[in-house]
């Protein structure tokens, strides 16, 4: 009797979120960022881990838009790209998606009164 179970690949979408801080030369992983996976069926959300990684596993084949949830960013941060469109075929994984958060310097104008 053959009791082996065929291995079925699960569809998944994965990638990383990093940040390029003002004055920094290198990107660093960004943990705790909410990444959204949008489809006609609705929205799924995941938090990035300590290495900035996110994985949406066991998703149906189809077309998706992936983005960093704007509420994860401060008013001085922006993300590139704003979103990515991916098509996931049956038993396929889309990996290596990359989002980069950049920071803008806050501009402060100092004025003096009475001059």
N, C-alpha and C positions, 0 to 999 in steps of 0.2 A: 504494500500500500504506500503510495507516494503522498506524504504529508507536507511537501514543500509548498510554500506560499509565494506566488510571484511577487516580485518587488514592484510596487507602483510608485512612480515619481509623483510628488505633489507639486502643484503649481505654486510658485512663490515669486514675490517681488522684494528685492532687498537693496540696501545701499548704505550710505553714510552721510552724516552731517558734520561739517567742521566749521571752525570760526577762524577768521583772520583778524586779530585784534589790532587796534591802532598802534603803530610803531613796531609790531611784531614782524619777523621775517618769515615765519612758518605758520602753517595752519595747525590748529589743535582740535582734537575730537570734542564735540559738543554733546554732552549728555543731558537728558531730561527735556529734549525738544519733542514736541508733538508733530508727527508726520501723518498726513492723511492720504488714504487710498480711496479715490472717488470712482464710482461706476454708476451705471443706470440702476443698479440694485441698491445703491446707498453709499454711505461713507464708513470706512473703518479707520481707526486711529491707533497709533503705537507710539510709545516713548522710546527715544534713543537710549541705548545703554551707555556704560562708562566709556566705551570705545567709539561712541557716536553712531553705532549701527542700529538699523531698523530692519525687521523682517516681517512681511505679511505672508504667512504660510497658508496652505490649503485653501487657496482661492480658486473660483471657477475660471475657466478660460474666458477671455474677453478683453475689451478695451478699458484702460484705466488712465486716470490722471493722478499723478503723485505730486504732493506739495507739502511744504512746511506750513503748519497752521500759523497764521499771522499773529495770533495771541501768544505764541511762544517767543515772539521777538519784542525787544524794547523799542521805544520810539526812535532810538539812534541806530537801530540795526536794520539791515535789509538782507534779502537772500537771493542768490543767483544759482540756478535759474529760478524763476518764480514758480514754474511747474514743469513737469515732464509727462509726456503722453507715451504710454507703453501698450503693446498688444501682447497678451499672453496666450500662447497656443496650448492645446492639451498636452499634459505631461511636460511642460516647459517652465523654466525659471528665468526671470529677468533679473540680473544681478549687476552690481557695480554702479548703481545710480549714485550721483554725487550732488549734494547741495552745499554751498558755501555761504556762511553768514559773514557779512562785513559790518564793521562799526564805523560810524562817522564821528568825528570830533565835534563836541558841542562848542558852538561859537558863543562867546560871552562878550558883550560890549560893555565897557566900563565908562561911565560918564561922571563928571563931577559937577556939582551944583555951585552956583555963585561965581563962576568965572566968566 
